[in-house]
Amino acid sequence: MVNEASYLPYGRQSIDEEDIAEVGKVLRSDWLTGGPVVGQFESAVAALVGAHSAVAFSSGTAALHMATLGMGLGAGDTVVVPTLTFLATANAARFMGADVVFADVDPDTGLMECEQLELALTEVARQQGRLKAVFSVDFAGQAVPSEMLRKTLGATAKADVAVIEDGCHAFGSQVTVDGAERFVGAGSASTATVFSFHPVKTIAMGEGGVVTTEDDELARKLRVARNHGIEHEPSRFVSPDLALDRDGSVNPWYYEMQSIGFNYRASAIHCALGLSQLRKFQHFVSRRRALASRYDSLLRPFAPVVRPLKRRQDCNPAWHLYVVRIDFASARKSRAAIMRELAAQGIGTQVHYLPLHLQPYYRERYGSRSLPGAEALYRQMLSLPLFPGMSDDDVDRVVQALSRTLQH
């Protein structure tokens, strides 16, 4: 029987008394949904990553959905999405009625590199699709600089296509472009960057997400869309006969819905937790990097049967996940068997992810297609425990448990 207190899941939030106290302050305040804490959290995120604007949402999925709405995606449009990602990335495009062309990924990094993007663009052209956006998905903490993808688009006469960076794995990661280092989500070549603050991510809101952008008009659209499409700005009202009193002043109760929107607001409760977590951001990131480095060192003797993801030289990851590639054939044991044996030793693992082109919904909609890089990585991948609350001894314990499992 595994001691529940000693069980190591693949990911876990790190909550302390300061976090609890900050949430408690909001619960005692007059603002549980909107209020000043939401704006403070958005400003803090923007300042940390170096973005012009940050807009908070109730989840990372809501943030992805609103990014597609802000881009004006709709029926007849096509977007490129790397197949190795969580369901929400492609689903956000489908919410808007757009179609998806899945791109392959590098089997060593799990990332859509420029080569895979070029092949996907060829497939879009073959299908005679109207390309409207490209989703760039950061994986495990590593990112391909959006400037590189933008150059690829420009070289194929697609310079006007929006680039939406799904940075849900990469809050706190840094990339180097032309010798200068910047955070993922900063003033980059992406039209918008989406972050998730689910409990297992770099910081936790419980549930929550953020879109960062340099485009003020896009940020305005996102703030309206997350609140049912309600417009409160008098200068933008389109029905003066309803908006104005006899003396020309704006009726104090009045607002307009000029386009469809959603209830995707982030609550003050969640933003208070996020704001408190941001104060520990440097510790969280440095601890994740230290744990990943220890894994790298301890797993080196297991090569080539067990290998970490290949590292990009132009990225300093915050490491959301620690993914290893295991040659299960050489190990003479299935992935499921290894996961069960590790679980019996108190070690939780996970697989991130079944490539989306293999999911029944997308296979039924777009037919069967082979994307060999993603499929090769999927056959080998396993995510080991990684979260800031782990000790060095915990990493040693995971590696020892894996060693015993492979030896059996």
C-alpha positions in Angstrom: 0.0 0.0 0.0 1.4 3.4 -1.1 1.6 6.1 1.6 -0.6 8.9 0.3 1.5 11.5 1.9 4.6 10.3 0.1 3.0 9.9 -3.3 4.6 12.0 -6.0 2.2 13.0 -8.8 3.5 14.2 -12.1 2.6 17.8 -11.1 1.2 19.6 -8.0 0.5 23.2 -7.0 2.6 24.9 -4.3 0.3 26.8 -1.9 1.5 28.4 1.3 -0.1 30.5 4.1 0.6 33.8 2.2 -1.5 32.5 -0.7 -4.3 31.5 1.6 -4.2 34.9 3.4 -4.4 36.8 0.1 -7.4 34.9 -1.0 -8.9 35.4 2.4 -8.6 39.2 2.0 -10.7 39.0 -1.2 -13.3 36.9 0.5 -13.7 39.6 3.1 -13.9 42.4 0.6 -16.7 43.7 -1.5 -15.3 42.3 -4.8 -15.4 38.6 -5.5 -15.7 38.7 -9.3 -14.3 42.0 -10.7 -12.6 44.7 -8.7 -9.1 46.1 -8.4 -7.3 42.7 -7.8 -8.1 41.6 -11.4 -6.4 44.6 -12.9 -3.5 44.3 -10.5 -2.9 40.7 -11.5 -3.1 41.6 -15.2 -0.6 44.5 -14.8 1.8 42.2 -12.8 1.7 39.5 -15.5 2.4 42.1 -18.3 5.2 43.7 -16.3 6.8 40.3 -15.5 7.0 39.0 -19.1 7.5 42.5 -20.7 4.2 42.6 -22.6 2.2 45.7 -23.3 -1.2 44.2 -22.2 -2.4 41.2 -20.3 -6.1 40.1 -20.2 -7.2 37.5 -17.6 -9.7 34.8 -18.2 -11.4 32.0 -16.2 -9.2 29.3 -17.7 -6.5 28.7 -20.3 -9.1 27.2 -22.6 -11.2 30.4 -22.3 -8.1 32.4 -23.1 -7.4 30.3 -26.2 -11.1 30.6 -27.3 -11.0 34.4 -26.9 -7.7 34.7 -28.8 -9.4 33.0 -31.8 -12.4 35.3 -31.5 -10.2 38.3 -31.3 -8.5 37.2 -34.5 -11.9 37.0 -36.2 -11.7 33.3 -37.0 -14.8 31.8 -38.6 -16.3 29.3 -41.0 -14.2 29.0 -44.1 -10.9 29.8 -42.3 -8.1 27.4 -41.8 -5.6 27.3 -38.9 -2.4 25.3 -38.5 -2.0 23.6 -35.1 0.8 21.2 -34.0 -0.7 17.8 -33.4 1.2 17.4 -30.1 -0.8 19.6 -27.7 -3.8 19.5 -25.4 -7.2 19.3 -26.9 -8.0 22.9 -26.1 -5.6 24.4 -28.7 -7.3 22.9 -31.7 -10.8 23.0 -30.1 -10.5 26.8 -29.8 -10.4 27.1 -33.6 -13.3 24.7 -34.0 -15.4 26.7 -31.5 -15.3 29.5 -34.1 -16.1 27.2 -37.0 -12.6 27.3 -38.5 -10.9 24.1 -39.8 -7.6 22.7 -38.6 -4.6 21.4 -40.5 -2.4 19.5 -38.1 1.3 20.0 -38.3 3.9 17.4 -37.3 6.5 18.1 -34.6 10.2 17.4 -34.2 10.4 13.9 -32.6 13.2 15.0 -30.3 11.7 18.2 -28.9 7.9 17.8 -29.5 7.9 21.3 -31.1 6.6 22.5 -34.5 9.8 23.7 -36.0 10.0 25.8 -39.2 10.4 22.6 -41.3 7.1 21.1 -39.9 5.3 24.5 -40.4 6.4 24.5 -44.1 5.0 21.1 -44.6 1.7 22.1 -43.0 1.5 25.2 -45.2 1.9 22.9 -48.2 -1.0 20.8 -47.0 -3.1 24.0 -46.5 -2.4 24.9 -50.1 -3.2 21.4 -51.3 -6.6 21.6 -49.6 -7.0 25.2 -51.0 -7.7 26.4 -47.5 -7.9 30.1 -46.5 -5.1 30.3 -43.9 -6.0 32.8 -41.2 -3.8 31.8 -38.2 -0.9 29.6 -37.1 -0.9 28.3 -33.5 2.6 27.9 -32.2 2.6 25.5 -29.2 5.3 25.5 -26.6 6.0 22.1 -25.2 7.1 21.0 -21.7 8.7 24.5 -21.2 10.6 24.9 -24.5 9.5 27.3 -27.2 10.4 28.0 -30.8 10.8 31.8 -31.1 7.8 33.2 -32.9 10.2 35.4 -35.0 11.4 32.2 -36.7 7.9 31.0 -37.6 7.0 34.5 -38.8 10.0 34.4 -41.2 8.8 31.1 -42.5 5.3 32.6 -43.1 6.9 35.6 -44.8 8.9 33.4 -47.1 5.7 31.8 -48.3 3.8 35.0 -48.9 1.8 34.5 -45.7 3.2 37.5 -43.7 -0.3 38.7 -42.9 -1.3 35.4 -41.1 -1.8 35.8 -37.3 0.5 33.8 -35.0 -1.1 32.8 -31.7 1.4 31.3 -29.3 0.1 28.7 -27.0 2.5 29.3 -24.1 0.5 27.3 -21.6 3.6 25.2 -20.9 6.1 28.1 -21.0 5.2 30.8 -18.5 8.6 32.0 -17.3 10.5 30.5 -20.2 12.9 32.7 -22.2 14.0 32.6 -25.8 17.0 34.3 -27.4 16.5 36.2 -30.7 19.3 38.0 -32.5 21.4 37.7 -29.3 18.8 39.2 -27.0 16.9 37.2 -24.5 13.1 37.8 -23.9 10.4 36.1 -22.0 7.7 34.1 -23.9 4.8 36.4 -24.1 6.8 39.6 -24.5 6.7 42.0 -27.5 7.4 39.2 -30.0 6.3 38.4 -33.5 3.2 36.6 -32.1 -0.1 38.4 -32.4 -1.0 37.1 -29.0 0.4 34.6 -26.4 -1.9 32.5 -24.2 -0.9 31.2 -20.8 -2.6 28.8 -18.4 -2.5 29.0 -14.6 -4.0 25.5 -13.9 -2.6 24.1 -10.6 0.2 22.1 -12.3 1.5 25.1 -14.2 4.3 27.5 -13.2 1.9 29.5 -11.1 -1.6 28.5 -9.9 -4.8 30.4 -10.0 -6.9 27.2 -9.4 -8.3 27.7 -12.9 -7.3 30.7 -15.0 -5.5 32.0 -18.0 -4.1 35.1 -19.6 -3.6 36.5 -23.1 -0.7 38.9 -23.6 -0.5 41.2 -26.6 1.1 44.3 -28.0 -2.1 45.2 -29.8 -4.3 47.6 -27.8 -7.3 47.1 -29.9 -7.1 43.4 -29.6 -6.8 43.7 -25.8 -9.9 45.9 -25.8 -11.8 43.3 -27.8 -10.8 40.6 -25.5 -12.0 42.5 -22.4 -15.4 43.1 -24.0 -15.7 39.5 -25.3 -15.0 37.9 -21.9 -17.9 39.9 -20.4 -20.8 38.8 -22.6 -19.8 41.3 -25.3 -20.9 44.2 -23.2 -19.6 47.6 -24.2 -19.4 50.2 -21.4 -17.4 52.9 -23.2 -19.8 55.8 -24.2 -17.7 56.9 -27.1 -18.3 53.5 -28.7 -22.1 53.4 -28.2 -24.0 53.0 -31.5 -27.6 53.7 -30.2 -27.7 57.3 -28.9 -31.5 57.2 -28.8 -31.2 54.6 -26.1 -27.9 55.6 -24.5 -28.6 59.3 -23.8 -30.9 61.3 -21.5 -32.7 64.4 -22.7 -29.8 66.6 -21.8 -27.3 64.4 -23.7 -25.7 62.8 -20.7 -25.3 59.0 -20.7 -27.9 57.0 -18.9 -26.2 55.6 -15.8 -27.6 52.1 -16.3 -26.8 51.8 -19.9 -24.6 49.4 -21.8 -24.6 47.8 -25.2 -24.0 44.3 -26.6 -22.7 45.0 -30.1 -21.3 41.5 -30.7 -21.7 38.1 -29.1 -19.6 37.4 -26.0 -19.1 34.9 -23.2 -18.8 34.8 -19.4 -15.1 34.1 -19.3 -14.1 36.6 -16.6 -11.5 35.6 -14.1 -12.7 36.1 -10.5 -11.0 38.3 -8.0 -10.6 35.2 -5.8 -8.5 33.4 -8.5 -6.6 36.6 -9.4 -5.7 37.1 -5.7 -4.1 33.6 -5.6 -2.4 34.3 -9.0 -1.0 37.6 -7.7 0.4 36.0 -4.6 1.9 33.2 -6.6 3.6 35.7 -8.9 5.6 36.9 -5.9 7.2 33.4 -5.7 7.7 33.2 -9.5 11.5 33.3 -9.4 11.6 30.5 -6.8 9.2 28.3 -8.7 11.1 28.7 -12.0 14.6 28.2 -10.5 13.4 25.2 -8.6 11.9 23.6 -11.7 15.2 24.2 -13.6 17.2 22.7 -10.7 15.0 19.6 -10.6 15.2 19.1 -14.3 19.0 19.5 -14.2 19.2 16.8 -11.5 17.0 14.5 -13.6 19.3 15.1 -16.6 22.4 14.1 -14.6 20.9 11.0 -12.9 19.3 9.7 -16.1 22.4 10.0 -18.2 23.7 6.5 -17.5 20.3 5.1 -18.7 20.9 6.3 -22.3 20.0 5.3 -24.9 17.0 3.4 -23.4 15.9 6.5 -21.4 16.6 10.0 -22.8 15.2 13.5 -22.0 13.8 15.7 -24.7 16.5 17.4 -26.9 17.3 20.9 -25.6 17.0 24.0 -27.9 20.0 26.2 -27.6 18.0 29.4 -28.0 15.6 28.6 -25.1 15.9 28.7 -21.3 12.8 26.8 -20.2 10.8 27.2 -17.0 10.1 23.4 -17.4 6.4 22.7 -16.9 7.0 19.0 -17.5 9.9 16.6 -17.4 9.4 14.3 -20.3 11.6 11.3 -21.1 11.7 9.2 -24.2 11.9 5.5 -23.3 12.7 2.7 -25.8 10.0 0.4 -24.5 11.0 -2.4 -26.9 14.6 -2.4 -25.6 13.2 -2.3 -22.0 11.0 -5.3 -22.9 8.2 -3.8 -21.0 5.1 -1.8 -22.1 4.6 1.8 -21.1 1.4 0.9 -19.2 3.3 -1.8 -17.3 6.0 0.7 -16.3 3.4 3.3 -15.2 1.6 0.7 -13.1 4.9 -0.5 -11.4 5.9 3.1 -10.7 2.5 3.9 -9.3 2.9 0.9 -6.9 6.1 2.6 -5.7 4.3 5.9 -5.1 5.4 7.6 -8.4 2.8 9.2 -10.6 3.4 9.6 -14.3 1.5 10.8 -17.3 1.6 10.9 -21.1 1.4 14.4 -22.8 -0.3 13.8 -25.3 -2.0 11.5 -27.7 -1.5 13.5 -30.9 -4.7 15.3 -31.8 -4.9 13.9 -35.4 -5.4 10.5 -33.8 -8.3 11.6 -31.6 -11.6 10.1 -32.8 -13.3 13.5 -33.4 -10.5 14.9 -35.6 -9.9 11.6 -37.4 -13.6 11.4 -38.3 -13.6 15.0 -39.4 -10.3 15.1 -41.4 -9.6 11.4 -42.1 -6.6 9.4 -41.2 -3.2 11.0 -41.7 0.3 10.1 -40.8 2.5 12.6 -38.9 5.5 10.5 -38.1 7.5 12.8 -35.8 4.6 13.2 -33.3 3.7 9.5 -33.6 7.3 8.4 -32.9 7.6 10.7 -29.9 4.2 9.6 -28.6 5.2 5.9 -28.6 8.2 6.7 -26.3 7.2 9.6 -24.1 6.5 9.6 -20.3 6.2 12.6 -18.0 8.0 12.1 -14.6 7.1 14.1 -11.5 8.1 17.7 -11.6 6.9 20.5 -9.2 8.6 23.0 -7.0 7.7 21.2 -3.7 9.9 18.3 -4.7 13.2 17.8 -3.0 16.4 16.5 -4.5 15.8 13.3 -2.7 12.4 13.0 -4.4 14.2 13.1 -7.8 16.6 10.4 -6.6 13.7 8.3 -5.5 11.9 8.6 -8.9 15.1 7.6 -10.8 15.7 4.7 -8.4 12.1 3.5 -8.9 12.5 3.8 -12.6 15.7 1.9 -12.5 14.1 -1.0 -10.5 11.2 -1.1 -12.9 13.5 -1.3 -16.0 15.7 -4.0 -14.4 12.7 -6.2 -13.6 
